[in-house]
Amino acid sequence: METIKNTVNYVAESVQGAGATASKEVNKEVAKDNNADLTTRATAAKDALFDKKDEQVHQTKADVHKEAAQH
């Protein structure tokens, strides 16, 4: 039963990590867009940093659940 929980948690964290990665990439593109105003670009850059942190947190959690599911 614990293996199933860890597998489900691994998948959930992996999906959330992928979402954070996608959001980070979009925000990076907006931050680079010369047609966007400065406030929008600055906000996108800040959001990209937070998305990167979220991406790393979810990946770490996914790795922990994956390891636990294998034991």
C-alpha positions in Angstrom: 0.0 0.0 0.0 2.8 2.4 0.8 4.4 1.7 -2.5 1.2 2.7 -4.3 1.0 6.0 -2.3 4.6 6.8 -3.1 4.1 6.0 -6.8 1.0 8.3 -6.9 2.9 11.0 -5.1 5.8 10.7 -7.5 3.5 11.1 -10.5 1.7 14.1 -8.9 5.0 15.8 -8.1 6.3 15.1 -11.6 3.2 16.7 -13.2 3.5 19.7 -10.9 7.1 20.0 -11.7 6.4 19.9 -15.4 3.8 22.6 -15.0 6.3 24.8 -13.2 8.8 24.2 -16.0 6.3 25.2 -18.6 5.4 28.3 -16.7 9.0 29.2 -16.2 9.7 29.0 -19.9 6.7 31.2 -20.8 7.8 33.8 -18.2 11.4 33.7 -19.5 10.1 34.5 -23.0 7.9 37.3 -21.8 10.8 38.8 -19.8 12.8 38.8 -23.1 10.0 40.3 -25.2 11.1 43.8 -26.3 7.4 44.6 -27.2 6.2 44.1 -23.6 6.3 47.0 -21.2 9.0 47.1 -18.5 6.6 46.3 -15.7 5.4 43.2 -17.5 8.9 42.1 -18.3 10.1 42.6 -14.7 7.1 40.7 -13.3 7.7 37.8 -15.7 11.3 37.6 -14.7 10.4 37.5 -11.0 7.8 34.9 -11.8 10.3 32.8 -13.7 12.5 32.7 -10.6 9.7 31.5 -8.4 8.7 28.9 -11.1 12.3 27.7 -11.1 12.2 27.3 -7.3 8.9 25.4 -7.6 10.3 23.2 -10.4 13.2 22.2 -8.2 11.1 21.6 -5.1 8.7 19.3 -7.0 11.6 17.5 -8.7 13.2 16.9 -5.3 9.9 15.6 -3.8 9.3 13.4 -6.9 12.8 11.9 -6.5 12.1 11.1 -2.8 8.8 9.4 -3.6 10.4 7.5 -6.5 13.1 6.2 -4.2 10.6 5.3 -1.5 8.5 3.4 -4.0 11.4 1.3 -5.1 12.0 0.0 -1.6 
